[in-house]
């Protein structure tokens, strides 16, 4: 389903989290946890794409 789109999906989630933080919907500690999780997910997606040669 997300074949070839995982990195874009992660970037979209990061953008939404940044918007939520700017609007005050997330506290700073929640935002930092989210950034760590999404950063890890993005790196895993990138590694997967490089391994497959996409």
PDBQT receptor file of N, H, CA, C and O in Angstrom, charges set to zero:
ATOM      1  N   UNK A   1       0.817  -1.195   0.000  1.00  0.00    +0.000 N 
ATOM      2  CA  UNK A   1       0.000   0.000   0.000  1.00  0.00    +0.000 C 
ATOM      3  C   UNK A   1       0.862   1.261   0.000  1.00  0.00    +0.000 C 
ATOM      4  O   UNK A   1       0.648   2.162  -0.811  1.00  0.00    +0.000 OA
ATOM      5  N   UNK A   2       1.822   1.323   0.896  1.00  0.00    +0.000 N 
ATOM      6  H   UNK A   2       1.996   0.591   1.554  1.00  0.00    +0.000 HD
ATOM      7  CA  UNK A   2       2.678   2.512   0.971  1.00  0.00    +0.000 C 
ATOM      8  C   UNK A   2       3.972   2.344   0.188  1.00  0.00    +0.000 C 
ATOM      9  O   UNK A   2       4.920   3.105   0.379  1.00  0.00    +0.000 OA
ATOM     10  N   UNK A   3       4.013   1.370  -0.674  1.00  0.00    +0.000 N 
ATOM     11  H   UNK A   3       3.243   0.751  -0.829  1.00  0.00    +0.000 HD
ATOM     12  CA  UNK A   3       5.231   1.097  -1.433  1.00  0.00    +0.000 C 
ATOM     13  C   UNK A   3       5.697   2.343  -2.183  1.00  0.00    +0.000 C 
ATOM     14  O   UNK A   3       4.992   2.868  -3.045  1.00  0.00    +0.000 OA
ATOM     15  N   UNK A   4       6.885   2.799  -1.841  1.00  0.00    +0.000 N 
ATOM     16  H   UNK A   4       7.457   2.373  -1.140  1.00  0.00    +0.000 HD
ATOM     17  CA  UNK A   4       7.448   3.975  -2.500  1.00  0.00    +0.000 C 
ATOM     18  C   UNK A   4       6.966   5.300  -1.942  1.00  0.00    +0.000 C 
ATOM     19  O   UNK A   4       7.340   6.355  -2.454  1.00  0.00    +0.000 OA
ATOM     20  N   UNK A   5       6.155   5.267  -0.916  1.00  0.00    +0.000 N 
ATOM     21  H   UNK A   5       5.851   4.410  -0.500  1.00  0.00    +0.000 HD
ATOM     22  CA  UNK A   5       5.587   6.502  -0.380  1.00  0.00    +0.000 C 
ATOM     23  C   UNK A   5       5.819   6.679   1.114  1.00  0.00    +0.000 C 
ATOM     24  O   UNK A   5       5.309   7.628   1.709  1.00  0.00    +0.000 OA
ATOM     25  N   UNK A   6       6.575   5.785   1.724  1.00  0.00    +0.000 N 
ATOM     26  H   UNK A   6       6.989   5.014   1.241  1.00  0.00    +0.000 HD
ATOM     27  CA  UNK A   6       6.770   5.844   3.172  1.00  0.00    +0.000 C 
ATOM     28  C   UNK A   6       7.510   7.108   3.609  1.00  0.00    +0.000 C 
ATOM     29  O   UNK A   6       7.182   7.687   4.644  1.00  0.00    +0.000 OA
ATOM     30  N   UNK A   7       8.496   7.535   2.839  1.00  0.00    +0.000 N 
ATOM     31  H   UNK A   7       8.763   7.064   1.998  1.00  0.00    +0.000 HD
ATOM     32  CA  UNK A   7       9.242   8.744   3.194  1.00  0.00    +0.000 C 
ATOM     33  C   UNK A   7       8.346   9.972   3.108  1.00  0.00    +0.000 C 
ATOM     34  O   UNK A   7       8.401  10.854   3.965  1.00  0.00    +0.000 OA
ATOM     35  N   UNK A   8       7.515  10.024   2.060  1.00  0.00    +0.000 N 
ATOM     36  H   UNK A   8       7.470   9.308   1.364  1.00  0.00    +0.000 HD
ATOM     37  CA  UNK A   8       6.586  11.146   1.925  1.00  0.00    +0.000 C 
ATOM     38  C   UNK A   8       5.564  11.156   3.053  1.00  0.00    +0.000 C 
ATOM     39  O   UNK A   8       5.214  12.217   3.570  1.00  0.00    +0.000 OA
ATOM     40  N   UNK A   9       5.091   9.988   3.431  1.00  0.00    +0.000 N 
ATOM     41  H   UNK A   9       5.375   9.126   3.012  1.00  0.00    +0.000 HD
ATOM     42  CA  UNK A   9       4.135   9.864   4.530  1.00  0.00    +0.000 C 
ATOM     43  C   UNK A   9       4.742  10.372   5.840  1.00  0.00    +0.000 C 
ATOM     44  O   UNK A   9       4.093  11.086   6.605  1.00  0.00    +0.000 OA
ATOM     45  N   UNK A  10       5.986   9.994   6.080  1.00  0.00    +0.000 N 
ATOM     46  H   UNK A  10       6.514   9.415   5.458  1.00  0.00    +0.000 HD
ATOM     47  CA  UNK A  10       6.684  10.446   7.286  1.00  0.00    +0.000 C 
ATOM     48  C   UNK A  10       6.857  11.959   7.272  1.00  0.00    +0.000 C 
ATOM     49  O   UNK A  10       6.660  12.617   8.294  1.00  0.00    +0.000 OA
ATOM     50  N   UNK A  11       7.220  12.509   6.131  1.00  0.00    +0.000 N 
ATOM     51  H   UNK A  11       7.380  11.975   5.301  1.00  0.00    +0.000 HD
ATOM     52  CA  UNK A  11       7.380  13.962   6.018  1.00  0.00    +0.000 C 
ATOM     53  C   UNK A  11       6.054  14.679   6.266  1.00  0.00    +0.000 C 
ATOM     54  O   UNK A  11       6.030  15.733   6.902  1.00  0.00    +0.000 OA
ATOM     55  N   UNK A  12       4.964  14.122   5.773  1.00  0.00    +0.000 N 
ATOM     56  H   UNK A  12       4.984  13.266   5.256  1.00  0.00    +0.000 HD
ATOM     57  CA  UNK A  12       3.646  14.712   6.011  1.00  0.00    +0.000 C 
ATOM     58  C   UNK A  12       3.302  14.693   7.496  1.00  0.00    +0.000 C 
ATOM     59  O   UNK A  12       2.789  15.679   8.026  1.00  0.00    +0.000 OA
ATOM     60  N   UNK A  13       3.581  13.580   8.169  1.00  0.00    +0.000 N 
ATOM     61  H   UNK A  13       3.998  12.780   7.739  1.00  0.00    +0.000 HD
ATOM     62  CA  UNK A  13       3.312  13.504   9.607  1.00  0.00    +0.000 C 
ATOM     63  C   UNK A  13       4.147  14.526  10.381  1.00  0.00    +0.000 C 
ATOM     64  O   UNK A  13       3.657  15.148  11.324  1.00  0.00    +0.000 OA
ATOM     65  N   UNK A  14       5.400  14.694   9.981  1.00  0.00    +0.000 N 
ATOM     66  H   UNK A  14       5.798  14.189   9.215  1.00  0.00    +0.000 HD
ATOM     67  CA  UNK A  14       6.247  15.698  10.633  1.00  0.00    +0.000 C 
ATOM     68  C   UNK A  14       5.704  17.105  10.412  1.00  0.00    +0.000 C 
ATOM     69  O   UNK A  14       5.715  17.931  11.325  1.00  0.00    +0.000 OA
ATOM     70  N   UNK A  15       5.232  17.372   9.209  1.00  0.00    +0.000 N 
ATOM     71  H   UNK A  15       5.223  16.701   8.467  1.00  0.00    +0.000 HD
ATOM     72  CA  UNK A  15       4.647  18.683   8.924  1.00  0.00    +0.000 C 
ATOM     73  C   UNK A  15       3.397  18.920   9.772  1.00  0.00    +0.000 C 
ATOM     74  O   UNK A  15       3.194  20.018  10.291  1.00  0.00    +0.000 OA
ATOM     75  N   UNK A  16       2.569  17.897   9.910  1.00  0.00    +0.000 N 
ATOM     76  H   UNK A  16       2.734  17.006   9.488  1.00  0.00    +0.000 HD
ATOM     77  CA  UNK A  16       1.364  18.026  10.737  1.00  0.00    +0.000 C 
ATOM     78  C   UNK A  16       1.712  18.230  12.206  1.00  0.00    +0.000 C 
ATOM     79  O   UNK A  16       1.058  19.008  12.901  1.00  0.00    +0.000 OA
ATOM     80  N   UNK A  17       2.739  17.533  12.677  1.00  0.00    +0.000 N 
ATOM     81  H   UNK A  17       3.270  16.902  12.113  1.00  0.00    +0.000 HD
ATOM     82  CA  UNK A  17       3.169  17.702  14.063  1.00  0.00    +0.000 C 
ATOM     83  C   UNK A  17       3.707  19.108  14.299  1.00  0.00    +0.000 C 
ATOM     84  O   UNK A  17       3.456  19.702  15.348  1.00  0.00    +0.000 OA
ATOM     85  N   UNK A  18       4.438  19.637  13.338  1.00  0.00    +0.000 N 
ATOM     86  H   UNK A  18       4.642  19.155  12.486  1.00  0.00    +0.000 HD
ATOM     87  CA  UNK A  18       4.964  20.994  13.454  1.00  0.00    +0.000 C 
ATOM     88  C   UNK A  18       3.822  22.003  13.486  1.00  0.00    +0.000 C 
ATOM     89  O   UNK A  18       3.851  22.960  14.261  1.00  0.00    +0.000 OA
ATOM     90  N   UNK A  19       2.824  21.787  12.648  1.00  0.00    +0.000 N 
ATOM     91  H   UNK A  19       2.800  21.010  12.019  1.00  0.00    +0.000 HD
ATOM     92  CA  UNK A  19       1.649  22.659  12.653  1.00  0.00    +0.000 C 
ATOM     93  C   UNK A  19       0.925  22.575  13.999  1.00  0.00    +0.000 C 
ATOM     94  O   UNK A  19       0.532  23.596  14.565  1.00  0.00    +0.000 OA
ATOM     95  N   UNK A  20       0.753  21.352  14.505  1.00  0.00    +0.000 N 
ATOM     96  H   UNK A  20       1.073  20.523  14.045  1.00  0.00    +0.000 HD
ATOM     97  CA  UNK A  20       0.075  21.168  15.791  1.00  0.00    +0.000 C 
ATOM     98  C   UNK A  20       0.849  21.851  16.918  1.00  0.00    +0.000 C 
ATOM     99  O   UNK A  20       0.244  22.427  17.822  1.00  0.00    +0.000 OA
ATOM    100  N   UNK A  21       2.171  21.789  16.870  1.00  0.00    +0.000 N 
ATOM    101  H   UNK A  21       2.661  21.321  16.135  1.00  0.00    +0.000 HD
ATOM    102  CA  UNK A  21       2.995  22.466  17.891  1.00  0.00    +0.000 C 
ATOM    103  C   UNK A  21       2.851  23.976  17.776  1.00  0.00    +0.000 C 
ATOM    104  O   UNK A  21       2.741  24.669  18.787  1.00  0.00    +0.000 OA
ATOM    105  N   UNK A  22       2.850  24.487  16.556  1.00  0.00    +0.000 N 
ATOM    106  H   UNK A  22       2.939  23.924  15.734  1.00  0.00    +0.000 HD
ATOM    107  CA  UNK A  22       2.713  25.936  16.345  1.00  0.00    +0.000 C 
ATOM    108  C   UNK A  22       1.349  26.438  16.825  1.00  0.00    +0.000 C 
ATOM    109  O   UNK A  22       1.233  27.570  17.294  1.00  0.00    +0.000 OA
ATOM    110  N   UNK A  23       0.326  25.603  16.708  1.00  0.00    +0.000 N 
ATOM    111  H   UNK A  23       0.420  24.683  16.327  1.00  0.00    +0.000 HD
ATOM    112  CA  UNK A  23      -1.011  25.988  17.146  1.00  0.00    +0.000 C 
ATOM    113  C   UNK A  23      -1.204  25.807  18.654  1.00  0.00    +0.000 C 
ATOM    114  O   UNK A  23      -2.220  26.223  19.209  1.00  0.00    +0.000 OA
ATOM    115  N   UNK A  24      -0.229  25.188  19.306  1.00  0.00    +0.000 N 
ATOM    116  H   UNK A  24       0.597  24.850  18.856  1.00  0.00    +0.000 HD
ATOM    117  CA  UNK A  24      -0.326  24.984  20.743  1.00  0.00    +0.000 C 
ATOM    118  C   UNK A  24      -1.066  23.721  21.132  1.00  0.00    +0.000 C 
ATOM    119  O   UNK A  24      -1.409  23.543  22.301  1.00  0.00    +0.000 OA
ATOM    120  N   UNK A  25      -1.318  22.842  20.177  1.00  0.00    +0.000 N 
ATOM    121  H   UNK A  25      -1.039  22.987  19.228  1.00  0.00    +0.000 HD
ATOM    122  CA  UNK A  25      -2.044  21.608  20.457  1.00  0.00    +0.000 C 
ATOM    123  C   UNK A  25      -1.145  20.545  21.066  1.00  0.00    +0.000 C 
ATOM    124  O   UNK A  25      -1.639  19.613  21.700  1.00  0.00    +0.000 OA
ATOM    125  N   UNK A  26       0.172  20.667  20.884  1.00  0.00    +0.000 N 
ATOM    126  H   UNK A  26       0.573  21.424  20.369  1.00  0.00    +0.000 HD
ATOM    127  CA  UNK A  26       1.141  19.736  21.461  1.00  0.00    +0.000 C 
ATOM    128  C   UNK A  26       2.073  20.489  22.384  1.00  0.00    +0.000 C 
ATOM    129  O   UNK A  26       2.459  21.625  22.107  1.00  0.00    +0.000 OA
ATOM    130  N   UNK A  27       2.429  19.853  23.478  1.00  0.00    +0.000 N 
ATOM    131  H   UNK A  27       2.116  18.931  23.703  1.00  0.00    +0.000 HD
ATOM    132  CA  UNK A  27       3.444  20.408  24.367  1.00  0.00    +0.000 C 
ATOM    133  C   UNK A  27       4.812  20.109  23.778  1.00  0.00    +0.000 C 
ATOM    134  O   UNK A  27       4.946  19.232  22.925  1.00  0.00    +0.000 OA
ATOM    135  N   UNK A  28       5.825  20.832  24.225  1.00  0.00    +0.000 N 
ATOM    136  H   UNK A  28       5.716  21.545  24.918  1.00  0.00    +0.000 HD
ATOM    137  CA  UNK A  28       7.170  20.666  23.680  1.00  0.00    +0.000 C 
ATOM    138  C   UNK A  28       7.696  19.245  23.862  1.00  0.00    +0.000 C 
ATOM    139  O   UNK A  28       8.308  18.692  22.948  1.00  0.00    +0.000 OA
ATOM    140  N   UNK A  29       7.465  18.649  25.030  1.00  0.00    +0.000 N 
ATOM    141  H   UNK A  29       6.967  19.097  25.772  1.00  0.00    +0.000 HD
ATOM    142  CA  UNK A  29       7.970  17.285  25.248  1.00  0.00    +0.000 C 
ATOM    143  C   UNK A  29       7.260  16.271  24.352  1.00  0.00    +0.000 C 
ATOM    144  O   UNK A  29       7.890  15.325  23.880  1.00  0.00    +0.000 OA
ATOM    145  N   UNK A  30       5.964  16.451  24.111  1.00  0.00    +0.000 N 
ATOM    146  H   UNK A  30       5.452  17.220  24.494  1.00  0.00    +0.000 HD
ATOM    147  CA  UNK A  30       5.233  15.584  23.196  1.00  0.00    +0.000 C 
ATOM    148  C   UNK A  30       5.777  15.731  21.771  1.00  0.00    +0.000 C 
ATOM    149  O   UNK A  30       5.951  14.746  21.053  1.00  0.00    +0.000 OA
ATOM    150  N   UNK A  31       6.036  16.960  21.386  1.00  0.00    +0.000 N 
ATOM    151  H   UNK A  31       5.894  17.760  21.970  1.00  0.00    +0.000 HD
ATOM    152  CA  UNK A  31       6.560  17.248  20.054  1.00  0.00    +0.000 C 
ATOM    153  C   UNK A  31       7.926  16.595  19.849  1.00  0.00    +0.000 C 
ATOM    154  O   UNK A  31       8.191  16.026  18.790  1.00  0.00    +0.000 OA
ATOM    155  N   UNK A  32       8.786  16.676  20.852  1.00  0.00    +0.000 N 
ATOM    156  H   UNK A  32       8.571  17.138  21.712  1.00  0.00    +0.000 HD
ATOM    157  CA  UNK A  32      10.119  16.078  20.743  1.00  0.00    +0.000 C 
ATOM    158  C   UNK A  32      10.052  14.560  20.643  1.00  0.00    +0.000 C 
ATOM    159  O   UNK A  32      10.823  13.958  19.896  1.00  0.00    +0.000 OA
ATOM    160  N   UNK A  33       9.149  13.937  21.379  1.00  0.00    +0.000 N 
ATOM    161  H   UNK A  33       8.523  14.426  21.986  1.00  0.00    +0.000 HD
ATOM    162  CA  UNK A  33       8.961  12.489  21.276  1.00  0.00    +0.000 C 
ATOM    163  C   UNK A  33       8.503  12.134  19.863  1.00  0.00    +0.000 C 
ATOM    164  O   UNK A  33       9.013  11.193  19.256  1.00  0.00    +0.000 OA
ATOM    165  N   UNK A  34       7.549  12.884  19.354  1.00  0.00    +0.000 N 
ATOM    166  H   UNK A  34       7.134  13.649  19.848  1.00  0.00    +0.000 HD
ATOM    167  CA  UNK A  34       7.032  12.643  18.005  1.00  0.00    +0.000 C 
ATOM    168  C   UNK A  34       8.131  12.810  16.961  1.00  0.00    +0.000 C 
ATOM    169  O   UNK A  34       8.232  12.012  16.028  1.00  0.00    +0.000 OA
ATOM    170  N   UNK A  35       8.957  13.847  17.116  1.00  0.00    +0.000 N 
ATOM    171  H   UNK A  35       8.876  14.495  17.874  1.00  0.00    +0.000 HD
ATOM    172  CA  UNK A  35      10.061  14.056  16.177  1.00  0.00    +0.000 C 
ATOM    173  C   UNK A  35      11.027  12.878  16.186  1.00  0.00    +0.000 C 
ATOM    174  O   UNK A  35      11.488  12.442  15.131  1.00  0.00    +0.000 OA
ATOM    175  N   UNK A  36      11.327  12.373  17.351  1.00  0.00    +0.000 N 
ATOM    176  H   UNK A  36      10.953  12.727  18.208  1.00  0.00    +0.000 HD
ATOM    177  CA  UNK A  36      12.220  11.218  17.443  1.00  0.00    +0.000 C 
ATOM    178  C   UNK A  36      11.651   9.991  16.764  1.00  0.00    +0.000 C 
ATOM    179  O   UNK A  36      12.355   9.289  16.038  1.00  0.00    +0.000 OA
ATOM    180  N   UNK A  37      10.380   9.734  17.000  1.00  0.00    +0.000 N 
ATOM    181  H   UNK A  37       9.808  10.304  17.590  1.00  0.00    +0.000 HD
ATOM    182  CA  UNK A  37       9.741   8.572  16.385  1.00  0.00    +0.000 C 
ATOM    183  C   UNK A  37       9.657   8.710  14.867  1.00  0.00    +0.000 C 
ATOM    184  O   UNK A  37       9.962   7.767  14.137  1.00  0.00    +0.000 OA
ATOM    185  N   UNK A  38       9.247   9.875  14.398  1.00  0.00    +0.000 N 
ATOM    186  H   UNK A  38       9.000  10.641  14.991  1.00  0.00    +0.000 HD
ATOM    187  CA  UNK A  38       9.111  10.079  12.957  1.00  0.00    +0.000 C 
ATOM    188  C   UNK A  38      10.470  10.139  12.260  1.00  0.00    +0.000 C 
ATOM    189  O   UNK A  38      10.602   9.708  11.115  1.00  0.00    +0.000 OA
ATOM    190  N   UNK A  39      11.463  10.664  12.940  1.00  0.00    +0.000 N 
ATOM    191  H   UNK A  39      11.356  11.015  13.870  1.00  0.00    +0.000 HD
ATOM    192  CA  UNK A  39      12.804  10.677  12.373  1.00  0.00    +0.000 C 
ATOM    193  C   UNK A  39      13.318   9.262  12.174  1.00  0.00    +0.000 C 
ATOM    194  O   UNK A  39      13.914   8.952  11.143  1.00  0.00    +0.000 OA
ATOM    195  N   UNK A  40      13.087   8.407  13.157  1.00  0.00    +0.000 N 
ATOM    196  H   UNK A  40      12.603   8.660  13.994  1.00  0.00    +0.000 HD
ATOM    197  CA  UNK A  40      13.482   7.003  13.048  1.00  0.00    +0.000 C 
ATOM    198  C   UNK A  40      12.716   6.308  11.923  1.00  0.00    +0.000 C 
ATOM    199  O   UNK A  40      13.284   5.523  11.163  1.00  0.00    +0.000 OA
ATOM    200  N   UNK A  41      11.438   6.602  11.829  1.00  0.00    +0.000 N 
ATOM    201  H   UNK A  41      10.977   7.240  12.445  1.00  0.00    +0.000 HD
ATOM    202  CA  UNK A  41      10.621   5.999  10.775  1.00  0.00    +0.000 C 
ATOM    203  C   UNK A  41      11.092   6.456   9.392  1.00  0.00    +0.000 C 
ATOM    204  O   UNK A  41      11.144   5.661   8.454  1.00  0.00    +0.000 OA
ATOM    205  N   UNK A  42      11.429   7.724   9.276  1.00  0.00    +0.000 N 
ATOM    206  H   UNK A  42      11.386   8.370  10.038  1.00  0.00    +0.000 HD
ATOM    207  CA  UNK A  42      11.916   8.242   8.003  1.00  0.00    +0.000 C 
ATOM    208  C   UNK A  42      13.231   7.621   7.589  1.00  0.00    +0.000 C 
ATOM    209  O   UNK A  42      13.431   7.300   6.417  1.00  0.00    +0.000 OA
ATOM    210  N   UNK A  43      14.135   7.448   8.550  1.00  0.00    +0.000 N 
ATOM    211  H   UNK A  43      13.973   7.709   9.501  1.00  0.00    +0.000 HD
ATOM    212  CA  UNK A  43      15.410   6.803   8.240  1.00  0.00    +0.000 C 
ATOM    213  C   UNK A  43      15.211   5.347   7.830  1.00  0.00    +0.000 C 
ATOM    214  O   UNK A  43      15.883   4.862   6.919  1.00  0.00    +0.000 OA
ATOM    215  N   UNK A  44      14.302   4.654   8.490  1.00  0.00    +0.000 N 
ATOM    216  H   UNK A  44      13.756   5.048   9.229  1.00  0.00    +0.000 HD
ATOM    217  CA  UNK A  44      14.015   3.260   8.127  1.00  0.00    +0.000 C 
ATOM    218  C   UNK A  44      13.420   3.178   6.720  1.00  0.00    +0.000 C 
ATOM    219  O   UNK A  44      13.763   2.279   5.952  1.00  0.00    +0.000 OA
ATOM    220  N   UNK A  45      12.538   4.107   6.384  1.00  0.00    +0.000 N 
ATOM    221  H   UNK A  45      12.259   4.838   7.007  1.00  0.00    +0.000 HD
ATOM    222  CA  UNK A  45      11.944   4.127   5.047  1.00  0.00    +0.000 C 
ATOM    223  C   UNK A  45      13.003   4.417   3.991  1.00  0.00    +0.000 C 
ATOM    224  O   UNK A  45      13.002   3.805   2.923  1.00  0.00    +0.000 OA
ATOM    225  N   UNK A  46      13.894   5.337   4.282  1.00  0.00    +0.000 N 
ATOM    226  H   UNK A  46      13.894   5.834   5.149  1.00  0.00    +0.000 HD
ATOM    227  CA  UNK A  46      14.965   5.653   3.350  1.00  0.00    +0.000 C 
ATOM    228  C   UNK A  46      15.888   4.457   3.156  1.00  0.00    +0.000 C 
ATOM    229  O   UNK A  46      16.282   4.147   2.032  1.00  0.00    +0.000 OA
ATOM    230  N   UNK A  47      16.229   3.794   4.242  1.00  0.00    +0.000 N 
ATOM    231  H   UNK A  47      15.909   4.046   5.156  1.00  0.00    +0.000 HD
ATOM    232  CA  UNK A  47      17.099   2.618   4.157  1.00  0.00    +0.000 C 
ATOM    233  C   UNK A  47      16.423   1.523   3.351  1.00  0.00    +0.000 C 
ATOM    234  O   UNK A  47      17.078   0.849   2.556  1.00  0.00    +0.000 OA
ATOM    235  N   UNK A  48      15.149   1.339   3.538  1.00  0.00    +0.000 N 
ATOM    236  H   UNK A  48      14.616   1.887   4.183  1.00  0.00    +0.000 HD
ATOM    237  CA  UNK A  48      14.393   0.339   2.792  1.00  0.00    +0.000 C 
ATOM    238  C   UNK A  48      14.415   0.663   1.298  1.00  0.00    +0.000 C 
ATOM    239  O   UNK A  48      14.604  -0.229   0.470  1.00  0.00    +0.000 OA
ATOM    240  N   UNK A  49      14.222   1.931   0.957  1.00  0.00    +0.000 N 
ATOM    241  H   UNK A  49      14.069   2.655   1.630  1.00  0.00    +0.000 HD
ATOM    242  CA  UNK A  49      14.218   2.340  -0.447  1.00  0.00    +0.000 C 
ATOM    243  C   UNK A  49      15.586   2.143  -1.084  1.00  0.00    +0.000 C 
ATOM    244  O   UNK A  49      15.677   1.715  -2.234  1.00  0.00    +0.000 OA
ATOM    245  N   UNK A  50      16.651   2.452  -0.349  1.00  0.00    +0.000 N 
ATOM    246  H   UNK A  50      16.576   2.800   0.586  1.00  0.00    +0.000 HD
ATOM    247  CA  UNK A  50      17.988   2.281  -0.891  1.00  0.00    +0.000 C 
ATOM    248  C   UNK A  50      18.334   0.811  -1.086  1.00  0.00    +0.000 C 
ATOM    249  O   UNK A  50      19.008   0.445  -2.048  1.00  0.00    +0.000 OA
ATOM    250  N   UNK A  51      17.870  -0.026  -0.168  1.00  0.00    +0.000 N 
ATOM    251  H   UNK A  51      17.322   0.271   0.614  1.00  0.00    +0.000 HD
ATOM    252  CA  UNK A  51      18.118  -1.457  -0.273  1.00  0.00    +0.000 C 
ATOM    253  C   UNK A  51      17.425  -2.047  -1.495  1.00  0.00    +0.000 C 
ATOM    254  O   UNK A  51      17.975  -2.921  -2.166  1.00  0.00    +0.000 OA
ATOM    255  N   UNK A  52      16.218  -1.567  -1.782  1.00  0.00    +0.000 N 
ATOM    256  H   UNK A  52      15.772  -0.857  -1.237  1.00  0.00    +0.000 HD
ATOM    257  CA  UNK A  52      15.449  -2.068  -2.917  1.00  0.00    +0.000 C 
ATOM    258  C   UNK A  52      15.903  -1.458  -4.232  1.00  0.00    +0.000 C 
ATOM    259  O   UNK A  52      15.585  -1.979  -5.301  1.00  0.00    +0.000 OA
ATOM    260  N   UNK A  53      16.641  -0.362  -4.163  1.00  0.00    +0.000 N 
ATOM    261  H   UNK A  53      16.899   0.061  -3.294  1.00  0.00    +0.000 HD
ATOM    262  CA  UNK A  53      17.119   0.285  -5.380  1.00  0.00    +0.000 C 
ATOM    263  C   UNK A  53      16.062   1.124  -6.066  1.00  0.00    +0.000 C 
ATOM    264  O   UNK A  53      16.102   1.298  -7.284  1.00  0.00    +0.000 OA
ATOM    265  N   UNK A  54      15.108   1.652  -5.295  1.00  0.00    +0.000 N 
ATOM    266  H   UNK A  54      15.075   1.511  -4.305  1.00  0.00    +0.000 HD
ATOM    267  CA  UNK A  54      14.038   2.471  -5.873  1.00  0.00    +0.000 C 
ATOM    268  C   UNK A  54      14.550   3.812  -6.293  1.00  0.00    +0.000 C 
ATOM    269  O   UNK A  54      13.787   4.633  -6.801  1.00  0.00    +0.000 OA
TER     270      UNK A  54
